[in-house]
């Protein structure tokens, strides 16, 4: 009996310390943020990967009464910016906003990463935007079947711009080649903006890109939209065929998530999650979503983590099936 007393005291001390830590964490979350929050975007300004967090960051800044600063740290398929966020202090004041590559693709594509994407604290997937097939206006093919025929007649001659190695545009291009039985020449860029600029200029022939930025160029007559990568035709673009009409089962979309450095307190993660979800529901988001042809996703950190695990498996299957290699 005497020996159990110290154990009971120790147990009470541990429980007390745990309760105190939880109370401190909850108080910190209530006060968060008390200074500027930095969101690292690992791709260049001008693309959807940059525009989405800027719009959401502006909503957060107004709610929080604190600046939300977007910092573009590009290179290595998003790995440079992701590594910087991974190694930041886990206090909620540095976040990463990224499309799939550094979160669910690169670990199966690069031989070594200086960070573990699965150790990030998932917060939320903000928006999902369908991918599409766009071409320079002078490109002769007027549809997917014509493009396939041209690529088969001229193996490796059609040039395909992508956002960079391992991006969804790259893997979508690889999936297209695999399913269509063709070979095109991969021309990687560092993000959507420079790739689209060269596509508009006619320096490359085609690109699989999300509709977030490219649709405006289509409407302005600077690009032609051959098809979308949705399972069925989009209600907003009823006259645009799907790639799946020619290649059954073809589907691809880009999404944009926010994660925090490993070991960020769950109270902080939940606070940011709740505030982003609130922002995604605001009426002022609707025109942006329409402009991007996107849908707001939202949901809990747990649902976000599960979705990312599914995406790791999905894109890994594409990498293996298409035999994708870094160039």
N, C-alpha and C positions, 0 to 999 in steps of 0.2 A: 504493500500500500504506500509505503514511504517512497518507494522508487518511482511510483506512477505520478507523484506530485510534480516533480520537475518536468516530466513529459507533458503533463497537462498545462503547466505554465508555458512551456515552449510552444505548445500548440496554440495557446491563446495569443502568444506574441506573434506567431506567424499569421494567424487569422487577422489580428489587429493590423499588422503591417500591410497585408493584402487589401484589407478594407480601406486603409489610409491611402494606399497607392491608387485604388479605384476612385476614391473621392477626389484625389488630386487630379487624376486623369480626366474625370468628368468636369471638374471646374475649369481645367485648361481647355477642354473642348468647347465649353460654354463661352469662354472668352476669345477663342480662336476666330479670326487672326487679329493680332495686335500690331502687325506691321505688314509690309508688302509680301506678297506670295509670288514666287517665280515658277512659271510653267515652261519647262524645256520642251521644245519641239525639234525632233531630230531630222527635219527636212526643211528645205528652203521656204522663204516667204513666197506667197502667191498661189500655192497649191491648196487643195482642200484640207490637207493635213495641217496646214498653217491657219487657214481661215476659220475652221470649226472651233479650235480652242480660243481664238481671238474673240469670236462672238460670245462663246460661253464665259470666257474670262471677263468680258465686259459686264455681263449680267452678275457674275460673282462680285466684281469690284463694287458695283452699285449696292449690292446687298450687304457686303461686309464693311463698306466704308474704308477700304484699303486698296492700294494699287495691286493689280494683277499684271505682272510683267511677262510677256512672251519672249523667250530667248531661243533663237534658232541656232542649234549646234549640229551641223550637218556632217555627213560622211559615213562611209562604210555601211551603207544600207540601213542607217539609223542607229548603228551600234555606238558611235561616238557620243551622241546626245544621251542615249540610254545609259551608257556607263557613267556619265557625269551625274545623272539623276540617281542611279543605283548607289553611288558612293556619297551622296549628299546626306546631311544630318536628317534622321528620321523624325522630324518635328512638324511635318505638314507644310513647311514654308518653301520646299522645293518639290515639285511634282513633275511627272512626265506625261505628255499627251502624245500619243503615237498611233499610227495605223498598224496593221498586223506585223510587218517585218521584224522589228526588234523585240516584239512581245511573244510571237508564236511561230515565226518562220525561221529566223536566223540560227537558232540553236540546232536545227536540222540541216543547215546549209553551210555554215562556216565551221572549219575544223576546230576552232577555239574562240571562245568569247571571254572577255575580262569581267563578265558579270553573269549572273544566273537569272534569266528572265522569269523563271518560276518562283523566285524569291521576292519579287515585287509584291507590294500590298495592293491588290486590285481594288479600285474604287468604283468605276462605272464605265460602261460603253455609252458614249454620248449619242452618236449618230451612225447610221449605216447608209451607204450610198452605192447604188448599183454600178457595176462596170459596164463599159460599152466599147464598141469598135468604131473608131473614127479614122478618117483618112484625109490626106491632103487633097484639096479640090481637084487637082489635075490628075489624080490617080484614076486609071481607066475603069477599074471594077466598080460596078454600081450595086453590088450585093454580095452576100457571103459566098454564095456558090461561085460567082465569077472570080472572087478573090482566090478561092481554093483552086480553081482551074488555072488561074494565072500563076499561082505559087507552084503548082505541080509542073507546069510547063517551063518554069524558070527557077529551079531549085536554088535557094540561097540568095536569089536576086532581090526579092522584096525585102525592104528594110523595115524593121519593127522597133520603134522607139519605146523605151520603158523608163519608169521612174528610178531604175537602178537595179542592181543584182538583188534578187530575193524579194523584191516588192511584189505586191499583188498584181501589178500590171505585167511584170516579168513572168510570174507563174501562170497568169491567165494566158499570156502569149504561148507559153510552153504547153499548157493544157490544150489550147487551140491546135497547135501543130501536131500534138499527139493524136487528138481525136480526128483531125482532118487528114492526117497522113501527109503533111507537107513540111517543108523546111524553109524558114525565113532567117534573115540576118538580124541578130540581136544588137541593138544600139542602146546601151545603158546611159542614162543621165543621172544627175543628182537631184531628183525630184520631178514633179509634174511640170512646173513652170518652164524650166529650160527645154524639156522634151517637147512640150506643146509649142513653144516658140519656134523650134526647128521644124516641127510638123507643119505649122502655118506657113513657114518660109519655103516649104517644099524640099527641105534637105533630107527628110525621111518620108517613107510612104504611108505607114499605118501606125496606130497605137491603140492598145487596150488601156483605157483610162477610166476612172470614175467620172460620172456626169457632173460632179460638183463644179468644176471649172470649164470643162470642155463643152458643155451644153451651150454656154453663152457664146463660145466661138462658133458653134454650129449655127446658132440663131443669127449671128452676125455675118454668116456666109464665109467665114475664114476656114472652116472645116466642114466635111460631110460626115454625117452619122449613118453608118451602114446598118448597125444592129445594136441591141442592148443584150446584156448577159443575165437577164431575169428569166425565171421559169415561164412566165406568160407576158404578153404585151403589157406595157405600162399604160394605165388609164390616162396619164398626162401626155403620152406619146403614142396614141393608138395606131398611127400609120407606120411606125417604126417596127420592123420585124425583130424577133429575138434570134440570137445565134442558135438557140435550141431548135428552131424550126428547120435548120439545116443540119445541125449536129445535136441530136436528141440527148437531153441530160446535161447540156452545157449550162453552167450557172456560176457566177462570180460576183462578189461585192467587196467593197472596202468598208472598214469601220474605224472609228476613232475613239480610243479609250483613254482614261486617265488612271494612272497608277502612282503609288507613293514608294519611297525607298523602303527596303526591308526593315521590319521592326518598328514602323510607324505605329503609334498607339491606336488601337481600334476605335477609341472614342473620337480621335481626330479624323480617321478614315470615314467613320459613320457621319460625322458632321459635314465633311466635304461632299460625301455621297448625297446626303439629304438636300444640301443646297444646290447641287448640280441638278438633281431630279426636279426640284422646284423650278429652276431656271428653264429646263427643257419643256416644262408645261406652260410657260408664260406665252401669252398671245404674240408677243414680238418675235418669238422663234418661228412662227408659221411662215412668214415670207422667206426667211433664210432656208428653211427646209424645202420649200417649193423651188427656190432658186437652185438648190443643190440636187433636186430630185431625191431627197433623202428622207429617212424616217428617224424620229427620236426613239432611242432604245431605253435608256435608264435602267432601273432595277437596283437590287441590293448588291453589296460587295460579294456576297456568296454566289449569287447568280452570275455575276461578272467573272468570277474565278472559274466556275463550271463552264461557261461559254468559251473562255480562253483555252481551257484544257481540250475541249472539243475541237477548237480551231487548230491547235497544235497537231492533232491527229489528222485532221482533214487535209491541211496543207502538206504534211509530211507524206501522205499518200500520193499527192500530186508530184512532189519532188522525186519520190522513188519511181513512180510509174513513168514519168517523163525523162528520168535520168538527168535532172537539172544539175549542172556544175557551175561553179563560179567562174567568171571570165575576167 
